[in-house]
């Protein structure tokens, strides 16, 4: 429902469950609970604990918006509901050729039978919808036909032989915490190479303990407040494209799966404001940013990192490069930055 002010209001929580309280509906009823066209496969099997069921329902809605049809029709009864375990829907591009490949990729990803094959969180799905040019395309994106008879028969056979799994508590808060959106604010200035290296090491450590995290690599191309900026260097190369290439080169050593990584170059006269706006818009959970050395100007006007820490809507890790003589060897044999407090008092130099 929409208010006159334009705000969207969600209503009808009759079948919802509380994250911290017993599910009384689950205890009382033994039939699938939900609206037939939108109910997820795990809900059909009686599991109401997985928050990714909502992403399946959202995929059904996106499918309907894109094609005018529902992917599984209007099934009635448990037998009809169980067809979604083995019968894939017609690809949206078959019904509407104008659907772009990236949108079909996301819709079919939401409609996967296995929740682990869907987006990890609604926040990550929203991030993909906001960056269509960076959606990692798979065979889903170009499909125009449903799976053949043999493939469907094998899936049906497996579904019939698979025993129901015991339903374990799955708090939504814990699930969301395990799939954060991490933003790495990378300074690619030539004199900041050691800081960029330190930042990459810290990001790599964070990703090692957050295997479902989504990484957003961001750089700010500072533009003049007054005057005309042609966006090219003396050799006529596009500065934005050049910076984007450098950003991808910085992240190459992270060895992160392409579908978990995006690259964005912002253009702004105020780097701190640009980073903060991006973090809010993308619902970032954790910012990792480098801090330059202290100067008289920074002491009086404030550094970019200190402004980000003061105003960020999420957790912030500040990384500071140490002189080469102070660096030690990490477990992989490479150089690792030592911990040191940020002189501006803006945060720790490595994650707790």
DORO-562800 format. One line per 4 residues: number of its first residue (from 1); their letters; for each residue x, y, z of N, C-alpha, C. Coordinates in steps of 0.2 Angstrom, whole numbers, plus 2048, in hexadecimal, padded with zeros to 3 digits. Layout:
N
NUM) a) X/Y/Z/X/Y/Z/X/Y/Z | ... .
! end
This chain:
352
1) xxxx) 804/7FA/800/800/800/800/804/806/800 | 802/80B/7FD/806/812/7FC/802/817/800 | 806/81B/804/803/821/808/803/827/803 | 7FF/82C/804/7FF/832/800/806/835/800 .
5) xxxx) 80A/834/805/811/837/805/815/833/800 | 813/82D/7FD/817/829/7F9/81B/823/7FC | 81A/823/803/81D/81D/807/81A/817/805 | 81D/811/805/81B/80B/804/81A/807/80A .
9) xxxx) 814/804/80C/813/801/812/811/7FA/811 | 815/7F5/814/813/7EE/813/80E/7EC/818 | 809/7E8/816/803/7E6/81A/803/7DE/819 | 7FE/7DC/81D/7FD/7D4/81D/802/7D0/81F .
13) xxxx) 804/7D0/826/809/7CC/829/806/7C5/82C | 800/7C3/82A/7FC/7BE/82D/800/7B7/82D | 805/7B6/828/808/7B0/828/810/7B1/82A | 811/7B6/82C/818/7B8/82E/81A/7B4/835 .
17) xxxx) 821/7B4/836/823/7B1/83C/828/7B6/83F | 828/7B5/846/82D/7BA/84A/834/7B6/84A | 839/7BB/84A/840/7B8/84A/842/7B5/851 | 83F/7B7/856/841/7B5/85D/83C/7B1/861 .
21) xxxx) 836/7B0/85E/830/7AD/861/82F/7A6/85E | 82B/7A2/861/829/79B/85E/824/79C/858 | 825/798/853/820/799/84E/81A/795/84F | 815/798/851/80F/794/853/80B/791/84D .
25) xxxx) 80B/795/848/808/792/842/80C/78C/840 | 812/78B/840/816/785/83E/814/780/843 | 813/781/849/811/77C/84E/80A/779/84D | 805/77E/84B/7FE/77C/84B/7FC/779/844 .
29) xxxx) 7FF/77B/83E/7FD/779/838/803/774/835 | 801/76F/831/806/76B/82E/805/76B/826 | 801/770/824/801/771/81C/805/777/81B | 807/778/814/80B/77E/812/807/784/813 .
33) xxxx) 80A/789/816/807/78F/818/80A/795/813 | 805/798/810/807/79D/80B/803/79E/805 | 804/7A2/801/800/7A3/7FB/803/79F/7F5 | 7FF/79B/7F2/801/796/7ED/806/798/7E8 .
37) xxxx) 805/79E/7E4/80A/7A0/7DF/811/7A2/7E2 | 811/7A4/7E8/817/7A7/7EB/81B/7A3/7F0 | 818/79D/7F2/81B/79A/7F8/821/796/7F5 | 826/796/7F9/82D/793/7F7/82D/78C/7F8 .
41) xxxx) 831/788/7F5/832/781/7F5/833/77F/7FD | 837/782/800/838/780/807/832/781/80C | 82E/786/80A/828/787/80D/823/782/80C | 823/77F/806/81F/77A/804/820/774/808 .
45) xxxx) 827/773/809/829/76D/80D/828/76E/815 | 826/774/817/824/775/81E/829/779/821 | 82E/77C/81E/833/780/821/832/787/821 | 830/78A/826/82F/792/826/834/796/829 .
49) xxxx) 83A/793/82A/840/796/82D/845/79A/829 | 844/799/822/84A/79C/81E/848/7A2/81B | 84B/7A8/81D/849/7AE/81A/84A/7AF/813 | 84D/7AB/810/84E/7AB/808/847/7A9/805 .
53) xxxx) 843/7A6/809/83C/7A5/806/839/7AB/803 | 83A/7B1/807/837/7B7/804/83B/7B9/7FE | 841/7B7/7FC/844/7B9/7F6/841/7B5/7F0 | 83F/7AF/7F2/83B/7AB/7ED/835/7AE/7EB .
57) xxxx) 831/7B0/7F0/82B/7B4/7EF/82C/7BA/7EB | 831/7BE/7ED/833/7C4/7E9/834/7C2/7E2 | 838/7BD/7E1/839/7BA/7DA/833/7B9/7D6 | 82E/7B6/7D9/827/7B5/7D6/824/7BC/7D4 .
61) xxxx) 825/7C1/7D8/822/7C7/7D7/826/7CB/7D1 | 82C/7CA/7D1/830/7CD/7CB/82F/7CA/7C5 | 82E/7C3/7C5/82C/7BF/7BF/825/7C2/7BC | 820/7C3/7C1/81A/7C5/7BF/81A/7CC/7BC .
65) xxxx) 81E/7D1/7BF/81F/7D7/7BD/822/7D7/7B6 | 827/7D3/7B4/82A/7D3/7AE/826/7CF/7A8 | 822/7CB/7AA/81F/7C6/7A5/817/7C7/7A5 | 814/7C9/7AB/80D/7C9/7AB/80A/7C2/7AD .
69) xxxx) 80E/7BD/7AE/80C/7B7/7B0/810/7B5/7B7 | 80D/7B0/7BA/810/7AD/7C0/814/7A7/7BE | 81A/7A6/7C1/81F/7A1/7BF/81C/79A/7C0 | 818/799/7C5/815/792/7C7/80D/792/7C6 .
73) xxxx) 80A/797/7C3/803/798/7C2/800/799/7C9 | 7FA/796/7CA/7F6/796/7D0/7F5/78F/7D3 | 7FA/78C/7D6/7F9/785/7D8/7F4/785/7DE | 7F0/77F/7DE/7EC/77E/7E3/7ED/777/7E6 .
77) xxxx) 7EF/776/7EC/7F0/770/7EF/7F8/76E/7F0 | 7FA/76A/7F4/801/769/7F6/804/765/7F0 | 801/761/7EC/804/75E/7E6/805/763/7E1 | 801/768/7E0/803/76D/7DB/808/771/7DD .
81) xxxx) 808/773/7E4/80E/777/7E6/814/774/7E6 | 815/76D/7E6/81B/769/7E6/81E/769/7DF | 81B/76B/7DA/81D/76B/7D3/823/770/7D3 | 823/775/7D7/829/77A/7D6/830/777/7D9 .
85) xxxx) 830/771/7DC/836/76E/7DD/839/76B/7D7 | 836/76A/7D2/839/767/7CC/837/76A/7C5 | 832/76E/7C5/830/771/7BF/832/778/7BF | 837/77A/7BB/839/781/7BA/834/785/7B6 .
89) xxxx) 834/78C/7B8/82F/790/7B4/832/792/7AD | 82E/794/7A9/830/796/7A2/834/79D/7A3 | 83A/79D/7A0/83E/7A3/7A1/83B/7A9/79F | 83B/7AF/7A3/838/7B5/7A2/839/7B7/79B .
93) xxxx) 83F/7B6/798/840/7B9/791/83C/7B5/78C | 83A/7AF/78D/836/7AC/789/82F/7AF/788 | 82D/7B1/78E/826/7B4/78E/826/7BC/78C | 82C/7BF/78D/82D/7C6/78C/834/7C7/78A .
97) xxxx) 835/7C7/783/83C/7C8/781/840/7CF/783 | 83C/7D3/785/83F/7DA/787/842/7DA/78E | 841/7D4/792/844/7D3/798/84C/7D3/797 | 84F/7D7/79B/857/7D7/79A/85A/7D1/79D .
101) xxxx) 85F/7CE/79A/862/7C8/79D/864/7C9/7A5 | 866/7CF/7A7/868/7CF/7AE/862/7CF/7B2 | 85C/7D1/7B0/856/7D0/7B4/854/7C9/7B4 | 854/7C6/7AF/852/7BF/7AF/857/7BB/7B3 .
105) xxxx) 85D/7BC/7B3/862/7B9/7B8/860/7BA/7BF | 85E/7C0/7C1/85C/7C1/7C8/856/7BD/7CA | 851/7BE/7C5/84A/7BB/7C6/84B/7B3/7C7 | 84E/7B0/7C3/84F/7A9/7C3/854/7A7/7C9 .
109) xxxx) 858/7AB/7CB/85C/7A9/7D1/858/7A9/7D7 | 853/7AE/7D7/84F/7AE/7DD/84A/7A8/7DD | 849/7A5/7D7/844/7A0/7D7/847/799/7D8 | 84E/799/7D9/851/792/7DA/84E/78E/7E0 .
113) xxxx) 84E/788/7DF/84B/783/7E4/84F/783/7EA | 855/783/7E9/85A/783/7EF/85B/78A/7F1 | 859/78C/7F8/85A/792/7FA/862/795/7FA | 867/790/7FA/86E/792/7FA/86F/795/7F3 .
117) xxxx) 86B/794/7EE/86C/796/7E7/869/79D/7E6 | 865/79F/7EA/862/7A6/7EA/867/7AB/7ED | 865/7B1/7EC/869/7B7/7EF/869/7B5/7F7 | 86F/7B7/7FA/86F/7B6/801/86A/7BA/805 .
121) xxxx) 869/7C0/803/865/7C5/807/861/7C9/802 | 85C/7CC/804/858/7D1/800/85D/7D7/7FF | 861/7D9/804/866/7DF/802/86B/7DD/7FD | 86D/7D7/7FC/871/7D5/7F6/86E/7D5/7F0 .
125) xxxx) 867/7D3/7F0/863/7D3/7EA/862/7DB/7E8 | 860/7DF/7ED/85F/7E6/7EB/866/7E9/7E8 | 86B/7E7/7EB/872/7E9/7E8/872/7E8/7E1 | 871/7E1/7DF/871/7DF/7D8/86C/7E3/7D4 .
129) xxxx) 866/7E4/7D6/861/7E8/7D2/863/7EF/7D1 | 867/7F2/7D6/86A/7F9/7D5/870/7F9/7D0 | 873/7F3/7CF/879/7F3/7CB/878/7EE/7C5 | 874/7EF/7C1/872/7E9/7BC/878/7E8/7B7 .
133) xxxx) 87C/7ED/7B6/882/7EC/7B1/887/7E8/7B4 | 887/7E6/7BB/88C/7E2/7BE/889/7DB/7C1 | 883/7DA/7BF/880/7D3/7C1/884/7CE/7BD | 886/7C9/7C1/88A/7C3/7BE/885/7BF/7BA .
137) xxxx) 886/7BE/7B3/881/7BB/7AF/883/7B3/7AF | 87E/7AF/7AF/880/7A8/7AE/87B/7A5/7A9 | 87B/79E/7A8/876/79C/7A3/86F/79E/7A4 | 86D/79F/7AA/866/7A1/7AB/864/7A7/7A7 .
141) xxxx) 869/7AC/7A6/867/7B2/7A3/865/7B2/79C | 867/7AD/798/866/7AC/791/861/7A6/790 | 85E/7A3/795/85A/79E/793/853/7A0/790 | 851/79C/78C/84A/79E/788/845/798/788 .
145) xxxx) 848/792/78B/843/78C/78C/844/789/792 | 83F/786/794/83F/782/79B/843/77C/79A | 845/779/7A0/849/773/79F/845/76D/79C | 849/768/799/847/763/795/844/75E/79A .
149) xxxx) 840/759/797/83D/753/79B/841/750/7A0 | 847/74E/79D/84C/74A/7A1/84E/74D/7A7 | 850/754/7A6/852/758/7AC/84D/758/7B1 | 847/75A/7AF/841/75A/7B4/840/754/7B7 .
153) xxxx) 840/74E/7B4/83F/748/7B7/844/746/7BC | 84B/748/7BB/850/747/7C0/84E/74B/7C6 | 84D/751/7C5/84B/755/7CB/845/752/7CF | 840/750/7CB/83A/74D/7CF/83C/747/7D2 .
157) xxxx) 840/743/7D0/843/73D/7D3/846/73E/7D9 | 84B/743/7D9/84F/745/7DF/84A/748/7E4 | 845/74C/7E2/841/74F/7E7/83D/74A/7EB | 83B/745/7E7/837/73F/7EA/83B/73B/7EF .
161) xxxx) 842/73B/7EE/846/737/7F2/849/73B/7F8 | 849/741/7F8/84C/745/7FD/847/746/803 | 84A/744/809/846/744/80F/846/74B/812 | 841/74D/815/840/753/818/846/754/81D .
165) xxxx) 849/75A/81D/84E/75C/821/84B/75E/828 | 84E/75D/82E/84B/760/834/84C/767/834 | 847/76A/836/847/772/836/84A/774/83C | 850/778/83B/854/77B/841/852/782/841 .
169) xxxx) 853/785/847/852/78C/847/856/790/843 | 854/795/83F/858/799/83B/856/7A0/83C | 859/7A4/841/858/7AB/842/859/7AF/83C | 855/7B4/83A/856/7B8/835/85C/7BD/836 .
173) xxxx) 85C/7BF/83C/862/7C4/83E/868/7C0/83C | 869/7BA/83E/86F/7B6/83D/871/7B5/836 | 86C/7B4/832/86C/7B3/82B/86F/7BA/827 | 86C/7BF/829/86E/7C6/826/875/7C7/828 .
177) xxxx) 876/7C6/82E/87D/7C8/831/883/7C4/82D | 881/7BE/82A/886/7BA/827/886/7BB/820 | 883/7C0/81D/883/7C2/816/883/7CA/815 | 888/7CD/818/888/7D4/818/88B/7D7/811 .
181) xxxx) 889/7DD/810/88C/7E1/80A/892/7E5/80D | 898/7E4/80A/89E/7E7/80D/8A0/7EC/807 | 8A2/7F2/809/8A4/7F7/804/8AB/7F8/806 | 8B0/7F7/801/8B7/7F9/801/8B8/800/7FE .
185) xxxx) 8B9/805/802/8BB/80C/7FF/8C2/80C/7FD | 8C4/80C/7F7/8CB/80B/7F5/8CE/811/7F2 | 8D3/813/7F5/8D7/819/7F3/8DC/817/7EE | 8DB/819/7E7/8E0/816/7E2/8E5/81B/7E0 .
189) xxxx) 8E6/820/7E4/8EB/825/7E3/8F2/822/7E2 | 8F6/824/7DE/8FD/821/7DD/901/821/7E4 | 900/826/7E8/904/826/7EE/901/822/7F4 | 8FB/81F/7F2/8F8/81C/7F7/8F8/814/7F6 .
193) xxxx) 8FD/812/7F2/8FD/80A/7F1/8FE/806/7F7 | 902/808/7FC/903/804/802/8FC/804/806 | 8F8/809/806/8F2/809/809/8ED/805/806 | 8ED/805/7FF/8E8/801/7FB/8EA/7F9/7FC .
197) xxxx) 8F0/7F8/7FD/8F2/7F1/7FE/8F0/7EF/805 | 8F1/7F3/80A/8EF/7F2/811/8E7/7F1/811 | 8E3/7F5/80E/8DC/7F4/80D/8DA/7ED/80A | 8DE/7EB/805/8DC/7E5/802/8DD/7DF/807 .
201) xxxx) 8E2/7DF/80B/8E4/7DA/80F/8DE/7D9/815 | 8DC/7DF/817/8D6/7DF/81C/8D0/7DD/819 | 8CE/7DF/813/8C8/7DD/810/8C8/7D5/80F | 8CE/7D3/80D/8CF/7CB/80C/8CE/7C8/812 .
205) xxxx) 8D0/7CA/818/8CF/7C7/81E/8C7/7C7/820 | 8C4/7CD/81F/8BD/7CD/820/8B9/7C8/81C | 8BB/7C8/815/8B7/7C3/811/8B8/7BC/813 | 8BE/7BA/816/8BF/7B3/818/8BB/7B1/81E .
209) xxxx) 8B8/7B6/822/8B4/7B4/827/8AD/7B6/825 | 8AB/7B9/820/8A5/7BA/81D/8A4/7B7/816 | 8A3/7B0/816/8A3/7AD/80F/89D/7AF/80B | 898/7B2/80E/892/7B4/80A/891/7BB/809 .
213) xxxx) 897/7BF/80A/896/7C6/80A/897/7C8/803 | 894/7CE/801/894/7D1/7FB/899/7D7/7FB | 89E/7D8/7F7/8A3/7DD/7F7/8A1/7E2/7F2 | 8A1/7E8/7F4/8A0/7EE/7EF/8A7/7F2/7F0 .
217) xxxx) 8AB/7F2/7EA/8B1/7F6/7EA/8AF/7FD/7E7 | 8B1/802/7EB/8AF/809/7E9/8B5/80D/7E9 | 8B5/811/7E4/8BB/817/7E4/8B7/81D/7E2 | 8BA/823/7E4/8B7/829/7E3/8BC/82D/7DF .
221) xxxx) 8BA/82F/7D9/8BD/833/7D4/8BC/83B/7D6 | 8C0/83E/7D9/8BF/845/7DC/8BE/84A/7D6 | 8B9/84E/7D6/8B8/852/7D0/8B8/859/7D3 | 8BA/85E/7CF/8BA/865/7D2/8B3/868/7D3 .
225) xxxx) 8B3/86C/7D8/8AC/86F/7DA/8AA/875/7D5 | 8AF/878/7D2/8AE/87D/7CE/8B2/87C/7C7 | 8AF/87D/7C2/8B3/87C/7BB/8B0/876/7B7 | 8B3/875/7B1/8B1/870/7AD/8B6/86A/7AD .
229) xxxx) 8B4/865/7AF/8B8/85F/7AF/8B6/85A/7A9 | 8BB/859/7A5/8BA/855/79F/8BB/84E/7A0 | 8BE/84C/7A6/8BE/845/7A7/8C3/841/7A3 | 8C8/844/7A1/8CD/841/79D/8D4/843/7A0 .
233) xxxx) 8D9/83F/79F/8E0/841/7A1/8E4/844/79B | 8EA/845/79C/8EE/849/796/8EE/844/790 | 8EE/83E/791/8EE/839/78B/8E7/838/788 | 8E2/83B/78B/8DB/83A/788/8D8/834/78A .
237) xxxx) 8DA/831/790/8D7/82B/792/8D1/82D/797 | 8CC/829/797/8C6/82B/79B/8C8/829/7A2 | 8C8/82E/7A7/8CA/82D/7AE/8C5/828/7B1 | 8BF/828/7B0/8BA/824/7B3/8BC/81C/7B2 .
241) xxxx) 8BC/81B/7AB/8BE/814/7A9/8C5/812/7AC | 8CA/816/7AB/8D0/815/7AE/8D0/813/7B5 | 8CC/817/7B9/8CC/815/7C0/8C8/80F/7C2 | 8C3/80D/7BE/8BF/807/7BE/8C4/801/7BD .
245) xxxx) 8C8/802/7B8/8CD/7FC/7B7/8D2/7FB/7BC | 8D4/801/7BF/8D9/800/7C5/8D5/7FD/7CB | 8CF/7FF/7CC/8CB/7FC/7D1/8CA/7F4/7D1 | 8C9/7F2/7CB/8C8/7EB/7C9/8CF/7E7/7CA .
249) xxxx) 8D4/7EB/7C8/8DB/7E8/7C9/8DD/7E7/7D1 | 8DB/7EC/7D5/8DC/7EC/7DC/8D8/7E6/7DF | 8D2/7E4/7DD/8CE/7DF/7E0/8D0/7D8/7DD | 8D4/7D8/7D8/8D5/7D1/7D5/8D8/7CC/7D9 .
253) xxxx) 8DD/7CF/7DE/8E0/7CA/7E2/8DC/7C8/7E8 | 8D6/7CA/7E9/8D1/7C8/7EE/8CE/7C1/7EC | 8CE/7BF/7E5/8CC/7B9/7E3/8C5/7B8/7E5 | 8C0/7BD/7E5/8B9/7BC/7E7/8B5/7BB/7E1 .
257) xxxx) 8B0/7B7/7E2/8AC/7B5/7DC/8A9/7BB/7D9 | 8A8/7BB/7D2/8A6/7C1/7CF/89F/7C3/7D1 | 89B/7BE/7D2/894/7C0/7D4/893/7C3/7DB | 899/7C3/7DF/899/7C6/7E6/89C/7CD/7E6 .
261) xxxx) 89E/7CF/7E0/8A2/7D5/7E0/89F/7DA/7DB | 8A0/7E1/7DD/89E/7E6/7D8/8A3/7EC/7D8 | 8A4/7F0/7D3/8A9/7F5/7D3/8A5/7FB/7D1 | 8A6/801/7D5/8A3/807/7D4/8A8/80D/7D4 .
265) xxxx) 8A8/811/7CF/8AC/817/7D0/8A7/81D/7D0 | 8A7/821/7D6/8A3/826/7D7/8A7/82D/7D5 | 8A3/832/7D3/8A6/838/7D1/8A3/83E/7D6 | 8A7/841/7DA/8A5/846/7DE/8AA/84A/7E1 .
269) xxxx) 8A9/851/7E2/8AE/855/7E5/8AF/854/7ED | 8AA/850/7F0/8AA/84E/7F7/8AA/847/7F7 | 8B0/843/7F8/8B1/83C/7F8/8AD/839/7FE | 8AE/83C/804/8AA/83A/80A/8A3/839/809 .
273) xxxx) 8A0/83F/806/899/83F/805/897/83A/800 | 89B/839/7FB/899/834/7F6/899/82D/7F8 | 89E/82B/7FD/89E/825/800/898/823/804 | 897/828/808/891/828/80D/88A/827/809 .
277) xxxx) 889/82B/804/883/82A/800/883/823/7FD | 888/820/7FA/888/81A/7F7/887/814/7FD | 88A/815/802/889/810/808/881/810/80A | 87E/816/80A/877/816/80C/873/813/807 .
281) xxxx) 874/815/801/870/813/7FB/871/80B/7FA | 877/808/7FB/878/801/7FA/877/7FD/800 | 875/800/806/873/7FD/80C/87A/7F9/80E | 87F/7FC/80E/886/7F9/810/886/7F7/817 .
285) xxxx) 888/7F1/819/889/7EF/820/890/7F1/823 | 895/7F2/81F/89B/7F2/822/8A0/7F6/81D | 8A3/7FC/81F/8A7/800/81B/8AE/7FE/81D | 8B3/7FD/818/8BA/7FC/819/8BD/802/815 .
289) xxxx) 8C1/806/819/8C4/80C/816/8CB/80D/818 | 8CF/810/814/8D6/812/816/8D6/819/818 | 8DB/81A/81D/8DC/820/820/8E3/823/81E | 8E3/828/81B/8EA/82B/819/8EE/82E/81F .
293) xxxx) 8F4/830/81E/8F8/833/823/8F5/839/825 | 8F7/83B/82B/8F4/841/82E/8F8/848/82C | 8F4/84D/82A/8F7/853/827/8F4/859/82B | 8F6/85E/82A/8F3/864/82E/8EC/866/82B .
297) xxxx) 8EB/865/825/8E5/866/822/8E0/861/824 | 8E2/85B/824/8DD/856/827/8DC/857/82E | 8E0/859/832/8DF/85A/839/8DA/85F/83B | 8DA/864/836/8D5/86A/837/8CE/869/834 .
301) xxxx) 8CF/866/82E/8C9/865/829/8C6/85E/82A | 8C9/859/82D/8C7/852/82D/8C8/84E/827 | 8CA/848/828/8CC/844/822/8C5/840/820 | 8C6/83D/81A/8C0/83A/817/8BE/834/81B .
305) xxxx) 8C3/830/81E/8C2/82A/822/8BE/82D/829 | 8C0/832/82C/8BD/834/832/8B6/837/831 | 8B4/83A/82B/8AE/83C/829/8A9/836/828 | 8AC/831/825/8A8/82B/823/8A6/827/82A .
309) xxxx) 8AB/827/82E/8AA/823/835/8A5/827/839 | 8A5/82E/839/8A0/832/83D/899/831/83A | 898/830/834/892/831/831/88F/82A/82E | 893/825/82E/891/81F/82A/88B/81C/82E .
313) xxxx) 887/819/82A/881/815/82C/882/80E/82E | 889/80C/82F/88A/805/830/891/805/833 | 894/7FF/834/89A/7FE/837/8A0/800/832 | 8A5/803/835/8AB/805/831/8B1/802/834 .
317) xxxx) 8B6/800/82F/8BC/7FE/831/8C1/802/82D | 8C6/806/831/8CA/80A/82E/8D1/807/82E | 8D4/807/828/8DB/804/827/8E0/809/826 | 8E6/808/82A/8EB/80D/829/8F2/809/827 .
321) xxxx) 8F5/80B/822/8FB/808/81F/901/80A/824 | 905/805/825/90B/806/829/911/806/825 | 916/809/827/91D/809/823/91F/802/822 | 922/801/81C/924/7FA/81A/928/7F7/820 .
325) xxxx) 92C/7FB/823/931/7F7/829/92C/7F5/82E | 926/7F7/82F/922/7F5/835/91D/7EF/833 | 91E/7ED/82C/919/7E8/82A/91C/7E1/82C | 917/7DC/82D/919/7D6/82F/917/7D1/829 .
329) xxxx) 919/7CB/82A/916/7C6/825/910/7C3/828 | 90B/7C2/823/905/7BF/825/906/7B7/823 | 900/7B3/825/901/7AC/824/903/7AA/81D | 901/7AE/818/902/7AC/811/909/7AE/80E .
333) xxxx) 90D/7B1/813/913/7B3/811/914/7BA/80E | 90E/7BE/80E/90E/7C5/80B/90E/7CA/811 | 90E/7D0/80F/90F/7D5/814/908/7D7/817 | 907/7D8/81D/901/7D9/821/902/7E0/825 .
337) xxxx) 8FD/7E4/825/8FD/7EA/829/8FD/7E9/830 | 900/7ED/834/900/7EC/83B/8FA/7F0/83E | 8F7/7EF/843/8F1/7F2/846/8F4/7F9/849 | 8F0/7FE/848/8F2/805/84B/8EC/809/84B .
341) xxxx) 8EB/80D/851/8E5/811/851/8E5/816/84C | 8DF/818/84A/8DE/81E/845/8E0/824/849 | 8E4/829/847/8E6/82F/84A/8E0/833/84B | 8DB/833/847/8D5/837/847/8D0/834/84C .
345) xxxx) 8D1/82E/84F/8CD/82B/853/8C7/828/850 | 8C7/827/849/8C2/825/845/8C0/81D/845 | 8C4/819/848/8C3/812/848/8C9/80E/848 | 8C8/807/849/8CD/802/849/8D1/802/842 .
349) xxxx) 8D7/7FF/842/8DA/7FE/83C/8D9/7F7/839 | 8D6/7F3/83D/8D4/7EC/83A/8CE/7EA/83E | 8CA/7E5/83B/8C4/7E3/83E/8C5/7DF/844 | 8C0/7E0/849/8C1/7DD/84F/8BF/7D5/84E .
! end
